[in-house]
Amino acid sequence: MTTGYTIAWMVYIAGALALLAVTWRITRSARREWRHLLLVTVGALLLTPGPIVVEEQVFLAPALFVLVLDALFDTLASASRSGLILLGVWLVTLMFSLVFQLLVRPKQNSG
């Protein structure tokens, strides 16, 4: 089962990176700040792993899918676990994006 699990994650990550590339291409005319915000949001939603228990073993699955499926078929308490993970990863990546934007900000002409 671990070989299929690994292959599934590799395929999923390849697809998520392709979606990020499409997002990058679509937002090329947007302002830099909005572009970073959108890319960080899409990246956090697609690439954050969340825990899922199958036959008393813990596996990682995309947290967005775990959140939706737990909200539909399980309790909201189990869905909130994935939601908190997604929120935390999103906030941390937003902070890193803000620091990056401040460090590589283009110089303003003073004249």
Backbone hydrogen bonds, N-H to C=O, Kabsch-Sander energy under -0.5 kcal/mol:
donor,donor_aa,acceptor,acceptor_aa,energy
5,Y,1,M,-2.1
6,T,2,T,-2.3
7,I,3,T,-2.5
8,A,4,G,-2.5
9,W,5,Y,-2.0
10,M,6,T,-2.2
11,V,7,I,-2.5
12,Y,8,A,-2.5
13,I,9,W,-2.8
14,A,10,M,-2.2
15,G,11,V,-2.3
16,A,12,Y,-2.6
17,L,13,I,-2.6
18,A,14,A,-1.9
19,L,15,G,-2.3
20,L,16,A,-2.1
21,A,17,L,-2.1
22,V,18,A,-2.1
23,T,19,L,-2.3
24,W,20,L,-2.6
25,R,21,A,-2.2
26,I,22,V,-2.7
27,T,23,T,-2.1
28,R,25,R,-1.1
29,S,26,I,-0.5
30,A,27,T,-1.3
35,R,31,R,-2.4
36,H,32,R,-2.3
37,L,33,E,-2.1
38,L,34,W,-2.6
39,L,35,R,-2.6
40,V,36,H,-2.7
41,T,37,L,-2.1
42,V,38,L,-2.6
43,G,39,L,-2.6
44,A,40,V,-2.5
45,L,41,T,-2.3
46,L,42,V,-2.3
47,L,43,G,-2.6
48,T,44,A,-1.1
50,G,61,A,-3.7
52,I,59,F,-2.6
54,V,52,I,-0.6
54,V,57,Q,-3.1
57,Q,54,V,-1.4
59,F,52,I,-3.2
59,F,57,Q,-0.5
61,A,50,G,-2.6
63,A,48,T,-3.3
64,L,45,L,-0.5
65,F,62,P,-0.6
66,V,62,P,-2.2
67,L,63,A,-2.7
68,V,64,L,-2.1
69,L,65,F,-2.8
70,D,66,V,-2.6
71,A,67,L,-2.1
72,L,68,V,-1.9
73,F,69,L,-2.9
74,D,70,D,-1.9
79,A,75,T,-1.4
80,S,76,L,-2.3
81,R,77,A,-0.9
82,S,78,S,-1.0
83,G,79,A,-2.1
84,L,80,S,-2.7
85,I,81,R,-1.8
86,L,82,S,-2.6
87,L,83,G,-2.5
88,G,84,L,-2.6
89,V,85,I,-2.5
90,W,86,L,-2.5
91,L,87,L,-2.5
92,V,88,G,-2.3
93,T,89,V,-2.6
94,L,90,W,-2.1
95,M,91,L,-2.0
96,F,92,V,-2.3
97,S,93,T,-2.3
98,L,94,L,-2.4
99,V,95,M,-2.5
100,F,96,F,-2.5
101,Q,97,S,-2.7
102,L,98,L,-2.2
103,L,99,V,-2.2
104,V,100,F,-2.1
105,R,102,L,-0.5
